Amino acid sequence: MLDTIKKDAQTRMQKSVDSLRHELTRLRTGRASTALIEPLRVSYYGSDTPVSQVATVAIADARSITITPYEKTMVAAVEKAILASDLGLTPTTVGQVIRINLPPLTEERRKDLSKHVAHEGENAKVAIRNVRRDALHQVKELLKDKQISEDDERRAEDEIQKLTDKFVKDVDGVVKAKEDELMAV
């Protein structure tokens, strides 16, 4: 019974850390990444389709991304999607290839992004603490129903706290790595 509670808590905490990592890959750090383009959707024969399904997205060099649509007619639609997005990027089209040059980030923008990273990290920590609260509540319910002893409850609480500390430390590591990446000139 206690093992399932701990495993469930561990799985949910890991999902919080993974979600943070995924969210931070979408942040523009001045270095080209295909993750910037992932959320873009293009109107493809009447339905919204991810850009990666209608074009080849590649990193040309450290500061530019190339997008090559599979169909010539999609060039304008992909350009329109990039301009309409909140990425603040301007595409350059040469024939059928769309190139996006990523300008270097200003110091002010780096600081804003750093604050955003810290905020996302704090949200992940809150999610982990909520998982801990739920797990501790389940343990208390077992004690109240007399399915476990007080010693088992104390042991389970300690193990859940250790799990929480481990995942909070993981979040701190992810946030620190992203902030270092942002501040690197």
C-alpha positions, 0 to 999 in steps of 0.5 A: 500500500505504502509502496504504491503511494511512494511510486505514484508520488515519484512518477508524478514528481518526475513528470513535473520535472520533465514538463519543466524541461520541455517548457524550457526547450521552447525558450529562445536562448539565442542559439538555434533550436527546432523546439522554437518552431514546434508549437507553430501550426500551419493551415494545410488543406483546411486543417491546422497542422504542425510545421514539422509535418508539412516541412523539413525543419533543420538547424543550419548553424548556431544562429539560423534555422531552415524550413523546407516545405514539402510542397511549393504552395506551403511556403507562403503558409509557413511564412505567414505562421512564423510572422503571426506567432509571438516568436518575434522572428522574421523569415527570409525566403529564397526559392523554396527554403525559408531561413530564420536568423536568430538575432543575439539576445540583448542583456535586458531580454536575457534578464527577462528570460532568466526571470521567466525561467525562475518563475517556471522553476518555482511552478514546478516546485509547487507542483512537486510540493502538491504531489507531496501533500497528496501522498502525505494525505493518503498516508494519513488516511491509511493511519486513520483507517488503522491499515498502518502503524504510526511507525510506518506513517513516520517512515513513509513521511520521511521517504516522501520528504526525501523524494520531494527534496531530490526532485526539488534539487533536480528542478534547481539544476534544470533552472540553473543550467537554463539560466547559465545557457541564457547568460552565456554571450 
